Amino acid sequence: MERPIIFSAPMVRAIMAGEKTQTRRMLRPQPAEDIGLWLAEGRRPVWQVNDLLWVKETFIGARAYDDQSPKDWGNKPIWYCADGEPTPAELWWFLSERRRPSIYLPRWASRLTLRITDVSVQRLLDITEADAEAEGAPKCVIDEEGLFYEDTTRGTHRTGFAGLWSHIHGPDAWDSNPWVAAITFERAL
């Protein structure tokens, strides 16, 4: 099966650099405490081994298309925000100043396709240091005020991942320890 998946610009860069090979997605609805019963009822995450995931990311189109939906652009040039700021030479096609959220990236414009190689259901806090590194998380520490910052000598990828998770899902999301699908993938295209 083929389905879309959203990644932030830093995570797209990590995938492209070969530094991100895993992602965790919260299960909705959350299973009851007894995951064995949830699985016995025939429930499974929507993601399965060999599924293809086409990556949705933030993008910009040409100014001439500002009033059109991206799905109607046809195969027109776009700029991927994960690539940084365009140089003057790359602005030849009159790039818009309007950034489009990743949710609106149409299938034809996706430049990354991933193949799922493994899926497991686990609690978020069961993530290992190796898994957090495979998530593309930087090495971080937490200061006295509870703020995360990068520190490659004293930090851990797991702490960096906790910071990323909390940034995306809210300050209490890490401590709530939800059930997640741990998805391992490889680049297919």
Disulfide bonds with the S-S distance in Angstrom:
none
